[in-house]
């Protein structure tokens, strides 16, 4: 039996594992390879008020609260911005290579500006910050052999005994064997659920596994209606666009922070019509504005122009974006980028306190799969990596304080799963029903009519409740989280942050400044 079982290998999982390695025997399960996470794809940076002359944790706190549209938990936000500074400094001490500035202001780091931030506070490593942080944490854990890592292993269901979580039943994908992994404390850090949508910036592993597993086990989930759509994902060719589960390439918000502008199909700037902050308004506002411009002009995208930035700055500051766009036929030093919103981040998830504790003993959650109110109804740009870093560690510390000497035994041996219930073709069809329904009816703009239609369509998906392979497990989880998102969106009869109802277009604090919580049964 392990002391700590951590499910998920992104920034929250690695942060939790690093701390757990100091306190006991640790097993880290990852569905794919280490590094195959949303963390690795994060471009923009990590927000922290390390410049205490021109910035402060109080300013960072205020910006986060403002972006959260009235649903942030102030205690959680205060922890994020204060402990976040220390966690980032530890990352730097571990060897994280963030871009440096020519002056010593901001600790000598080049600090970027992003939407809804009033100060420059985004540390970055070019436009591959997530990859650099994943490398820093992952290499330390692997190099020093701090924890046991089991890759290509996907959780099926949590194991609950006597009201306590004692581990997880999981499928070893490589050898097609179901195993039980037992631990005194289980920490879920499985990330988001962008793959529930037709268009997403998330990797293929983002299928809501941890949230769905927890919900089935009787864990409370909250804020399920709040899906953040990143305003600027690159629109691909029609042929590529139709490929299932192909993530859209993200064009970082930092590009707009450096001066890039949005243009409609006529070549006109339009963001000032929607918000005085223009291109640097909160993400929910920019995404809705782009959606409206696309609708008004009957086009599948708008344009992002980097022309003002200059050749050298583009190549130096955004090398990954420059290279990727060039490979796709666009020279962004002179060509505009066709962009449209895509599902990007999930503000809801497993309900926890600020220490990651769920309503089931010995079960914790952290990172994107957790919902503790730190992002409210709309996440502030570059707070997600900070969230995982801070609350992954806190979950481990809370779990450590609750570790008991209890040992559990299960009279279940490792076994091969039954034959798949669904054919590969049937699984693809069911996934497409979920993805197209969620995009069309539970996307940026929602209504009672569209959400009712979505629930009817989602009822057509009947996943195998005893899944036999990765595809069936993911389908079961996607169907579960899609229904939860849709129901929560139907229940919240107002518009707030990332949740917009065309039939209830105004925010209603009197009735709806609260969190919607769901529990099975």
Buried (B, 14 or more C-beta within 10 A) or exposed (E): BBBBBBBBBBBBBBBBBBBBBEBBBBBBBBBBEBBBBBBBBBBBBBBBBBBEEEBBBEBBBBBBBBBBBBBBBEEBBBBBBBBBBEBBBBBBEEEBEBBEEEEEBBBEBBBBBBBBBBBBBBBBBBBBBBBBBBBBBBEBBEEEEBBEBBBBBBBBBBBBEEEBBBBBBBBBBEEEBBBBBBBBBBBBBBBBBBBBBBBBBBBBBBBBBBBBBBBBBBBBBBBBBBBBBBBBBBBBEEEEEEEEBBBBBBBBBBBBBBBBBBBBBEEEEBBEEBBEBBBBBBBBBBBBBBBBBBEEBEBEBBBBBBBEBEEEBBBEBBEBBBEBBEEEEBEBBEBBBBBBBBBBBBBBBBBBBBBBBBBBBBBBBBBBBBBBBBBBBBBBBBBBBBBBBBBBBBBBBBBBEEBEEEEBEEEEEEEEBEEBBBEEEBBBBBBBBBBEBBBBBBBBBBBBEBBEBBBEBBEEBEBBEEBBBBBBBBBBBBBBBBBBBBBBBBEBEBBBBBBBBEEBEEBEEEEBBEBBBBEEE
